[in-house]
Amino acid sequence: MKSIHEIQNLSAEDLRRIGEDTSIPVPEDLNVRLPQRRIYPWGIAAAVIIGLVGWGLLSRPQQPKDTFDDPLLAYAAVEQALHKMSGTIQTAAGQVEKTELVMDKVNYWK
């Protein structure tokens, strides 16, 4: 029996000669048809519809809404959002400092 490497290196002429060799036994059930997977039209239609809906949602230009009529209210909302973001960043920075302390201790004992 030939190895995979030897089979991959066979020329087209060698493969044709092997295919025409009638002394090689062929199993009787080789010509039995394998079950084929059916492609259902409703499955294709559903995939197309999902694709079109997704494309439609993503391709729409997003227009920002003007939610404030009063500039002072808008400024207050921006200030509140920035204050909240600042608090989150400070919390994250504190976690990083704690992690650095632990890492320093671990590196000290290496």
PyMOL commands that place a pseudoatom at each C-alpha (Angstrom):
pseudoatom trace, name=CA, resn=MET, resi=1, chain=A, elem=C, hetatm=0, pos=[0.000, 0.000, 0.000]
pseudoatom trace, name=CA, resn=LYS, resi=2, chain=A, elem=C, hetatm=0, pos=[1.295, 3.432, -0.901]
pseudoatom trace, name=CA, resn=SER, resi=3, chain=A, elem=C, hetatm=0, pos=[1.647, 6.221, 1.589]
pseudoatom trace, name=CA, resn=ILE, resi=4, chain=A, elem=C, hetatm=0, pos=[-0.265, 9.485, 1.217]
pseudoatom trace, name=CA, resn=HIS, resi=5, chain=A, elem=C, hetatm=0, pos=[2.936, 11.270, 0.236]
pseudoatom trace, name=CA, resn=GLU, resi=6, chain=A, elem=C, hetatm=0, pos=[3.580, 8.753, -2.577]
pseudoatom trace, name=CA, resn=ILE, resi=7, chain=A, elem=C, hetatm=0, pos=[-0.011, 9.067, -3.829]
pseudoatom trace, name=CA, resn=GLN, resi=8, chain=A, elem=C, hetatm=0, pos=[0.192, 12.868, -3.867]
pseudoatom trace, name=CA, resn=ASN, resi=9, chain=A, elem=C, hetatm=0, pos=[3.346, 12.705, -5.977]
pseudoatom trace, name=CA, resn=LEU, resi=10, chain=A, elem=C, hetatm=0, pos=[1.854, 10.430, -8.674]
pseudoatom trace, name=CA, resn=SER, resi=11, chain=A, elem=C, hetatm=0, pos=[1.639, 11.921, -12.143]
pseudoatom trace, name=CA, resn=ALA, resi=12, chain=A, elem=C, hetatm=0, pos=[-1.579, 12.175, -14.141]
pseudoatom trace, name=CA, resn=GLU, resi=13, chain=A, elem=C, hetatm=0, pos=[-0.370, 9.346, -16.379]
pseudoatom trace, name=CA, resn=ASP, resi=14, chain=A, elem=C, hetatm=0, pos=[0.181, 7.062, -13.359]
pseudoatom trace, name=CA, resn=LEU, resi=15, chain=A, elem=C, hetatm=0, pos=[-3.281, 7.867, -11.991]
pseudoatom trace, name=CA, resn=ARG, resi=16, chain=A, elem=C, hetatm=0, pos=[-4.890, 7.137, -15.391]
pseudoatom trace, name=CA, resn=ARG, resi=17, chain=A, elem=C, hetatm=0, pos=[-3.037, 3.811, -15.629]
pseudoatom trace, name=CA, resn=ILE, resi=18, chain=A, elem=C, hetatm=0, pos=[-4.124, 2.820, -12.104]
pseudoatom trace, name=CA, resn=GLY, resi=19, chain=A, elem=C, hetatm=0, pos=[-7.735, 3.770, -12.903]
pseudoatom trace, name=CA, resn=GLU, resi=20, chain=A, elem=C, hetatm=0, pos=[-7.792, 1.598, -16.024]
pseudoatom trace, name=CA, resn=ASP, resi=21, chain=A, elem=C, hetatm=0, pos=[-6.293, -1.433, -14.250]
pseudoatom trace, name=CA, resn=THR, resi=22, chain=A, elem=C, hetatm=0, pos=[-9.048, -4.076, -14.142]
pseudoatom trace, name=CA, resn=SER, resi=23, chain=A, elem=C, hetatm=0, pos=[-7.164, -6.414, -11.811]
pseudoatom trace, name=CA, resn=ILE, resi=24, chain=A, elem=C, hetatm=0, pos=[-7.925, -4.131, -8.849]
pseudoatom trace, name=CA, resn=PRO, resi=25, chain=A, elem=C, hetatm=0, pos=[-11.130, -5.381, -7.171]
pseudoatom trace, name=CA, resn=VAL, resi=26, chain=A, elem=C, hetatm=0, pos=[-13.942, -2.842, -6.865]
pseudoatom trace, name=CA, resn=PRO, resi=27, chain=A, elem=C, hetatm=0, pos=[-16.424, -3.297, -4.001]
pseudoatom trace, name=CA, resn=GLU, resi=28, chain=A, elem=C, hetatm=0, pos=[-19.959, -4.143, -5.168]
pseudoatom trace, name=CA, resn=ASP, resi=29, chain=A, elem=C, hetatm=0, pos=[-21.666, -1.476, -3.053]
pseudoatom trace, name=CA, resn=LEU, resi=30, chain=A, elem=C, hetatm=0, pos=[-19.441, 1.310, -4.393]
pseudoatom trace, name=CA, resn=ASN, resi=31, chain=A, elem=C, hetatm=0, pos=[-22.115, 2.426, -6.855]
pseudoatom trace, name=CA, resn=VAL, resi=32, chain=A, elem=C, hetatm=0, pos=[-24.781, 2.807, -4.165]
pseudoatom trace, name=CA, resn=ARG, resi=33, chain=A, elem=C, hetatm=0, pos=[-26.001, 6.382, -4.168]
pseudoatom trace, name=CA, resn=LEU, resi=34, chain=A, elem=C, hetatm=0, pos=[-25.263, 8.380, -1.088]
pseudoatom trace, name=CA, resn=PRO, resi=35, chain=A, elem=C, hetatm=0, pos=[-28.156, 10.337, 0.405]
pseudoatom trace, name=CA, resn=GLN, resi=36, chain=A, elem=C, hetatm=0, pos=[-28.090, 13.908, -0.795]
pseudoatom trace, name=CA, resn=ARG, resi=37, chain=A, elem=C, hetatm=0, pos=[-28.961, 16.868, 1.363]
pseudoatom trace, name=CA, resn=ARG, resi=38, chain=A, elem=C, hetatm=0, pos=[-32.033, 18.677, 0.139]
pseudoatom trace, name=CA, resn=ILE, resi=39, chain=A, elem=C, hetatm=0, pos=[-31.950, 22.411, -0.068]
pseudoatom trace, name=CA, resn=TYR, resi=40, chain=A, elem=C, hetatm=0, pos=[-35.314, 23.723, 0.969]
pseudoatom trace, name=CA, resn=PRO, resi=41, chain=A, elem=C, hetatm=0, pos=[-36.525, 26.829, -0.880]
pseudoatom trace, name=CA, resn=TRP, resi=42, chain=A, elem=C, hetatm=0, pos=[-38.007, 28.313, 2.299]
pseudoatom trace, name=CA, resn=GLY, resi=43, chain=A, elem=C, hetatm=0, pos=[-34.579, 28.099, 3.949]
pseudoatom trace, name=CA, resn=ILE, resi=44, chain=A, elem=C, hetatm=0, pos=[-33.003, 30.047, 1.115]
pseudoatom trace, name=CA, resn=ALA, resi=45, chain=A, elem=C, hetatm=0, pos=[-35.837, 32.587, 1.204]
pseudoatom trace, name=CA, resn=ALA, resi=46, chain=A, elem=C, hetatm=0, pos=[-35.448, 33.044, 4.969]
pseudoatom trace, name=CA, resn=ALA, resi=47, chain=A, elem=C, hetatm=0, pos=[-31.690, 33.583, 4.602]
pseudoatom trace, name=CA, resn=VAL, resi=48, chain=A, elem=C, hetatm=0, pos=[-32.262, 36.172, 1.876]
pseudoatom trace, name=CA, resn=ILE, resi=49, chain=A, elem=C, hetatm=0, pos=[-34.873, 38.011, 3.962]
pseudoatom trace, name=CA, resn=ILE, resi=50, chain=A, elem=C, hetatm=0, pos=[-32.611, 38.037, 7.031]
pseudoatom trace, name=CA, resn=GLY, resi=51, chain=A, elem=C, hetatm=0, pos=[-29.765, 39.349, 4.906]
pseudoatom trace, name=CA, resn=LEU, resi=52, chain=A, elem=C, hetatm=0, pos=[-31.882, 42.103, 3.390]
pseudoatom trace, name=CA, resn=VAL, resi=53, chain=A, elem=C, hetatm=0, pos=[-33.262, 43.193, 6.766]
pseudoatom trace, name=CA, resn=GLY, resi=54, chain=A, elem=C, hetatm=0, pos=[-29.751, 43.260, 8.242]
pseudoatom trace, name=CA, resn=TRP, resi=55, chain=A, elem=C, hetatm=0, pos=[-28.408, 45.216, 5.290]
pseudoatom trace, name=CA, resn=GLY, resi=56, chain=A, elem=C, hetatm=0, pos=[-31.319, 47.653, 5.510]
pseudoatom trace, name=CA, resn=LEU, resi=57, chain=A, elem=C, hetatm=0, pos=[-30.750, 48.280, 9.208]
pseudoatom trace, name=CA, resn=LEU, resi=58, chain=A, elem=C, hetatm=0, pos=[-27.014, 48.768, 8.831]
pseudoatom trace, name=CA, resn=SER, resi=59, chain=A, elem=C, hetatm=0, pos=[-27.082, 50.893, 5.685]
pseudoatom trace, name=CA, resn=ARG, resi=60, chain=A, elem=C, hetatm=0, pos=[-29.486, 53.519, 7.018]
pseudoatom trace, name=CA, resn=PRO, resi=61, chain=A, elem=C, hetatm=0, pos=[-27.707, 56.765, 7.805]
pseudoatom trace, name=CA, resn=GLN, resi=62, chain=A, elem=C, hetatm=0, pos=[-28.022, 57.451, 11.504]
pseudoatom trace, name=CA, resn=GLN, resi=63, chain=A, elem=C, hetatm=0, pos=[-29.144, 61.003, 12.176]
pseudoatom trace, name=CA, resn=PRO, resi=64, chain=A, elem=C, hetatm=0, pos=[-28.428, 62.282, 15.669]
pseudoatom trace, name=CA, resn=LYS, resi=65, chain=A, elem=C, hetatm=0, pos=[-31.493, 63.612, 17.387]
pseudoatom trace, name=CA, resn=ASP, resi=66, chain=A, elem=C, hetatm=0, pos=[-31.525, 67.066, 18.921]
pseudoatom trace, name=CA, resn=THR, resi=67, chain=A, elem=C, hetatm=0, pos=[-32.897, 66.314, 22.345]
pseudoatom trace, name=CA, resn=PHE, resi=68, chain=A, elem=C, hetatm=0, pos=[-32.380, 69.668, 24.065]
pseudoatom trace, name=CA, resn=ASP, resi=69, chain=A, elem=C, hetatm=0, pos=[-33.919, 72.996, 23.187]
pseudoatom trace, name=CA, resn=ASP, resi=70, chain=A, elem=C, hetatm=0, pos=[-32.192, 74.818, 26.035]
pseudoatom trace, name=CA, resn=PRO, resi=71, chain=A, elem=C, hetatm=0, pos=[-28.359, 75.048, 25.748]
pseudoatom trace, name=CA, resn=LEU, resi=72, chain=A, elem=C, hetatm=0, pos=[-28.023, 75.137, 29.552]
pseudoatom trace, name=CA, resn=LEU, resi=73, chain=A, elem=C, hetatm=0, pos=[-29.819, 71.806, 29.880]
pseudoatom trace, name=CA, resn=ALA, resi=74, chain=A, elem=C, hetatm=0, pos=[-27.607, 70.331, 27.162]
pseudoatom trace, name=CA, resn=TYR, resi=75, chain=A, elem=C, hetatm=0, pos=[-24.496, 71.587, 28.978]
pseudoatom trace, name=CA, resn=ALA, resi=76, chain=A, elem=C, hetatm=0, pos=[-25.734, 70.085, 32.258]
pseudoatom trace, name=CA, resn=ALA, resi=77, chain=A, elem=C, hetatm=0, pos=[-26.344, 66.717, 30.578]
pseudoatom trace, name=CA, resn=VAL, resi=78, chain=A, elem=C, hetatm=0, pos=[-22.851, 66.734, 29.031]
pseudoatom trace, name=CA, resn=GLU, resi=79, chain=A, elem=C, hetatm=0, pos=[-21.309, 67.681, 32.361]
pseudoatom trace, name=CA, resn=GLN, resi=80, chain=A, elem=C, hetatm=0, pos=[-23.176, 64.851, 34.088]
pseudoatom trace, name=CA, resn=ALA, resi=81, chain=A, elem=C, hetatm=0, pos=[-22.042, 62.316, 31.468]
pseudoatom trace, name=CA, resn=LEU, resi=82, chain=A, elem=C, hetatm=0, pos=[-18.414, 63.445, 31.725]
pseudoatom trace, name=CA, resn=HIS, resi=83, chain=A, elem=C, hetatm=0, pos=[-18.568, 63.302, 35.528]
pseudoatom trace, name=CA, resn=LYS, resi=84, chain=A, elem=C, hetatm=0, pos=[-19.888, 59.732, 35.377]
pseudoatom trace, name=CA, resn=MET, resi=85, chain=A, elem=C, hetatm=0, pos=[-17.176, 58.761, 32.866]
pseudoatom trace, name=CA, resn=SER, resi=86, chain=A, elem=C, hetatm=0, pos=[-14.522, 60.349, 35.094]
pseudoatom trace, name=CA, resn=GLY, resi=87, chain=A, elem=C, hetatm=0, pos=[-15.712, 58.302, 38.070]
pseudoatom trace, name=CA, resn=THR, resi=88, chain=A, elem=C, hetatm=0, pos=[-15.548, 55.110, 36.019]
pseudoatom trace, name=CA, resn=ILE, resi=89, chain=A, elem=C, hetatm=0, pos=[-12.020, 55.911, 34.846]
pseudoatom trace, name=CA, resn=GLN, resi=90, chain=A, elem=C, hetatm=0, pos=[-10.901, 56.666, 38.419]
pseudoatom trace, name=CA, resn=THR, resi=91, chain=A, elem=C, hetatm=0, pos=[-12.336, 53.342, 39.591]
pseudoatom trace, name=CA, resn=ALA, resi=92, chain=A, elem=C, hetatm=0, pos=[-10.483, 51.521, 36.809]
pseudoatom trace, name=CA, resn=ALA, resi=93, chain=A, elem=C, hetatm=0, pos=[-7.249, 53.366, 37.640]
pseudoatom trace, name=CA, resn=GLY, resi=94, chain=A, elem=C, hetatm=0, pos=[-7.607, 52.257, 41.267]
pseudoatom trace, name=CA, resn=GLN, resi=95, chain=A, elem=C, hetatm=0, pos=[-7.982, 48.647, 40.160]
pseudoatom trace, name=CA, resn=VAL, resi=96, chain=A, elem=C, hetatm=0, pos=[-4.865, 48.971, 37.996]
pseudoatom trace, name=CA, resn=GLU, resi=97, chain=A, elem=C, hetatm=0, pos=[-2.883, 50.324, 40.952]
pseudoatom trace, name=CA, resn=LYS, resi=98, chain=A, elem=C, hetatm=0, pos=[-3.986, 47.400, 43.141]
pseudoatom trace, name=CA, resn=THR, resi=99, chain=A, elem=C, hetatm=0, pos=[-3.026, 44.946, 40.405]
pseudoatom trace, name=CA, resn=GLU, resi=100, chain=A, elem=C, hetatm=0, pos=[0.369, 46.598, 39.988]
pseudoatom trace, name=CA, resn=LEU, resi=101, chain=A, elem=C, hetatm=0, pos=[1.036, 46.201, 43.722]
pseudoatom trace, name=CA, resn=VAL, resi=102, chain=A, elem=C, hetatm=0, pos=[0.202, 42.498, 43.553]
pseudoatom trace, name=CA, resn=MET, resi=103, chain=A, elem=C, hetatm=0, pos=[2.348, 42.069, 40.434]
pseudoatom trace, name=CA, resn=ASP, resi=104, chain=A, elem=C, hetatm=0, pos=[5.264, 43.812, 42.150]
pseudoatom trace, name=CA, resn=LYS, resi=105, chain=A, elem=C, hetatm=0, pos=[5.002, 41.369, 45.061]
pseudoatom trace, name=CA, resn=VAL, resi=106, chain=A, elem=C, hetatm=0, pos=[4.859, 38.402, 42.687]
pseudoatom trace, name=CA, resn=ASN, resi=107, chain=A, elem=C, hetatm=0, pos=[7.832, 39.651, 40.669]
pseudoatom trace, name=CA, resn=TYR, resi=108, chain=A, elem=C, hetatm=0, pos=[9.810, 40.246, 43.868]
pseudoatom trace, name=CA, resn=TRP, resi=109, chain=A, elem=C, hetatm=0, pos=[9.545, 36.566, 44.835]
pseudoatom trace, name=CA, resn=LYS, resi=110, chain=A, elem=C, hetatm=0, pos=[10.519, 35.206, 41.402]
for i in range(1, 110): cmd.bond("trace and resi %d" % i, "trace and resi %d" % (i + 1))
show_as sticks, trace
zoom trace
